Amino acid sequence: MIGSEVKRMESLKKTIGVAGNICMVLQIIVLLVVFACTLYIIFGILGNHSLDFLTPYMESIKSFVISVFGSSIKESQDGIDGRLVLFILAGLLLTFFIVQLRLACNTYSKIVDKKIVAAREKEEADFNKQLEKDMHTDIIKQSHYLLAVQIRAKSLFKDTLTNEVHSLDEIVASKNDAITKFVAHMKQIRGIAFSKDGEIILISSSDINTLDDVVTEIWYIANALKAEYRTKKIGIRTKVAVDSYNPSKSIKNVYKSIRPLLDLNANNEVLCFGNFRNRYNLLENTQYMICIKGQYELGENGDETVWSLVKKD
């Protein structure tokens, strides 16, 4: 609707422009004829016959004036033909009206320009509003979520001069044991599903409103495991990435998109991209807030803005 209005006004502006150009051409023609008549009269008074070649045209002008105003106008005794003078005055008056018409065209053209700008701004605002509405609808449809959890283990012994060191097998065994305990604890929560990709645990749910409770449980068991293994001089580090998604989207693709977040040096944090941030901010009574973590180069994704899920005070 707005687009057709803009096109109509643009067409009107072109018409006004054409009318203004026609007026300018007419103005030039009238002024040239008036100028020629003026010179013809002056040269006649001076007895200069240089413009005698214009006589046929002047006679035509005189005949035109007689046809309009009658034959009462004659040539004066000093050689000034009243018919040509009257034509010159009429030409100047016509020029005045043409100039006014051109000014009116220019003024109206500016008014149409403002209306076109206003219509385009409204069109853009309506488009952005519709786009925002469509995006909001798409975001709302992201009712599922996926959490990717990575648990790592390392020795906390720092003195390399002592014999108290953990073997690689001990560290791997501790990590596997921590993962087993983590999964066993999380399976007590209803409404979530589990799968694994190597050492990465994937937790998914069809109800995004349960996310806060699930994340809280993740940190509860993660902190418990961290404290338990610290007594054994084993450090447990947990990384978490999250995203929301439309149920029509493959969970494999969702996991693939957030997998690079686990490669960042962000232990004991829940990281996400802007897509999840937009969806999470639409939830009510949330226990966490989304804070920007920074810009990171994440492989094929290039530079991405990464956000962090932080517990509210």
N, C-alpha and C positions, 0 to 999 in steps of 0.2 A: 504493500500500500504506500509506504513512504518512498520506496524506490520509484514507483510510477509518478509520484508527486515531484520528485527531484527531476526526473526526465521531462515532465511537463514544463517545469520552470526553466530548465536548461533550453528547451525548445523555444519558450517565450523569450528568453534572453537573446537567442540567435535572431529571432524575428525583430526584436528591438534593435539589435546591432545592424541588421540589414536596413531597417527603416532609417537609422541614424546615418548610415553610409549614403543612402539615396538622398537624404536631405543635404548632406555635405556636397554631393555632386551637383544637385540643383542650385545650391547656394553659389558654387563656383561658376556655373553656367550663367546664372542671372547677373552676377557681378561682372563677368566678362562682357556680357551684352550691354550692361549699363555703362561700363568703362568705355566700350567702343562707341556708344551713342554720345557720351560726354566728349570724347576726343573728336568725333565727327562734327559736333556743334562748334567746339573751340577752333578747329581747323577751318571751318566754314567762315566763322567770324574774322579770322585772320587772313582769309583769302588764300589759304594753303590748300591745294587740291591733291595732296598726297593720299588722302583717304577717299577719293572719289570712287574707288572700286567698291566701296561699301554702299554706294547710293542705292542700288537695287534692294539691298537688305533694309536700308532706312525707309525706302518707300513702302516696303511691306509692313514695317512697324507702324508707319503713319496710317496705312490703310486699316491695320488692326485697331489702332487707337480710335479712328473715326467710327469703326463698326461698333465699338464699345461705348464711347462717350459722345458720338455725333460729330457733325462737320463744323461746329461753331468755333472750334479751336483753329486758329490760323497762325501763319508765320508773322512775327513782329517786324517792325520796320528796320530794326538793327540786324536782321537776318537770323534771329533765334526762333526756331520752329517750336511752337508751344506743344505740338503733338509729341515731339521727341522729349521735351522737358517733362511732360506729363508721364510719359513712359518711364523716364528715369526715376521720377518720384515713386511711381507705382512699383518699379523694380526694387528701389531701396526699401519700400514698405514691405514688399514680399520677402526680401532678404531678412528683414527684422523678424518676421513671423517664422521664417525657416530656422533662424538662429534660436528662437525661443523653443521651437519644436525639437531641435537638436539637444538643447539643454534639458528639456523634459525627458527625452529618450535616455540621456546620460544619467539623469537623476533616478528614473525608474529602473534603469539597468542596475544601478547600485543597490536599489531596494530589493530587486530580484536576487542579486548576489547574496545579500544578507539572508534572504529567505532560503536560498539554496544551502548556504553554510549551516543555518539552523536546522534545516531538514536533514542534512547529512549527519550533523551531530546527534540528532534524535535517532536517526537510522542506526548510527554506530552504538548509541546508548542502548537501544532496543536489542540490537544484535548481541552486545556484550551481556545484557540482562538475560537473554534467551540462552546464550552460551553458558553463563553461570548457572542458570536453572538446569540445563542439560547435564553440566558437570556435577551439580549437586545431586541430581537424580542418579547419575552413574556412581558417584561416591557412596550414596545411600545403599545401592545394590551390593556394595562390598560388605556383605554380612558375615563372611568367613574370615578367619585369620590363621596365619601360620607362624609358629615360633621355631627358629632353628637354634639349638643349644649345643655349644661345644665345651666340653670339660677337658682341661689339660692338667697334667701333674708334673712337678719338678722337685728336685731335691733342694732342701733348705739349708744343707750344710754348706758353710762358706769357707771353713778352714781346710784347705787342701793338704795341710801337713799332718792331719790326723788320719787315722784309719777308718773313721766313722763316715763312710760314704755309702750311698745307695747304688746298687747296680741298676743297669737299664731295665732288666727284667723286673726288679722290684718296683721301679717307677711305673712301668707299663701295667703291672698287676694292680698297683694302687689306683691307677686311673680307671682301669676296667671295673674294679670293685666299686669305685665312687660312682661310675656311670650306672652300674647295676642298682645301687642303693637309690640313686636319683630317680631312675625310672620306676622302681618299686614304690617310692613315695608318691610320685606324680600320678601313677595309675589309680590311686585312691580317689582322684577327682573325677567326677562324672562329666560326661559330655565332651571329652577330648579323645583324640585318636593319636596313636604313636606309629612312627616308622623311623628307620635309621639309614644314614648314608655314611658308612664307616663309623667314625667315632662321633658323628654329629647326630643328635637326637632331634627329630622333627615332631612337633606337637601341633595338632590342628584342631579347629573347632568350627562349628557352623553358627555359633552365637557369639558375636563380637562383644556383647555386653558382659561376658564372663572373663574377658581378657585381664582386667585388673586383678581379679582373684587368682588367676592362674600365674600371672607374673609375680604376685606376692608369694605364692607357694614356691615358685622357682627360687626366689632369693632366700626364702626360709630354709629350704633343704640345702641350697648352695652354701649358705653361711654355716649351717650345721656341719656339712662335710668339710668345709675349710677349717673349722675349729677342731674337728675330730682328727684330721690328718696332720694338723700342725703339731700335735703332740708326738707324731711319728717322724717329725722333720720332713714332711712331704707337703709341698704347697699345691693347693687345688685352686685353679683359676677357671672361672666360668665366663663365656662370651655368649651373648644372645642377640639375635637379629629377628625382626618381626615385620610382617606386612599384612594388610587386609586385601581381600580379593573377592571378585564376583564368583559365585559357585560355578558359573559356566567356564571359568578359566582353569586350565590345568594346574594342579598343585606343583607339578614338576617345574613348570615355567616360573611359578611364584618363588619356589626355592632357588632356582637358578638366578633370579634377579637379586635376591638378598644374600646369596652365598658370599659375594665379595666383602660384605660387611664383617664377616667373621675373620677376615685376614687383617683387619685393622688392630692396632695395639690398644684395645679397649676392653680390658678385663673388668668383670663385674658391672657391665653396662648393658642396657637394651638399646640397640641401634636400629634406626629405620630411615627410610627415604621420605620425601615430601608427600608421596601418595598416602602412606599410612598416617602421617601427621594430619592431612586434610580430613581423613575419615575419623580419626580419634577425637579431633576437636569438635566433632558433631555429637559425641556421646555426652550424656548428662551425668553429673555427680561422679566424675572420675577421681581416682586416687593419685593419678600421676599427671605431670605436665610435660609437654614436648619442648625441649630446649635445643638450640642449634649447637652442633659440635664442631662443624667446620666444613671446608671444601677438601675433597680427597680425589685423587686420580685412581679410579677403580677399573683398571684393565680396559676392556672394550667399551665400557660405559663412559670412559673419559672422566672429566671433572664432574663430581656429583656433590650436592649439598647433603650432608649427613646430619641426622637429628638424634637426640638421645631422650629416652623415657626416664624422667626423674620423679622420684617420690615427692609428693607435696608435703609441706611442713604441717 
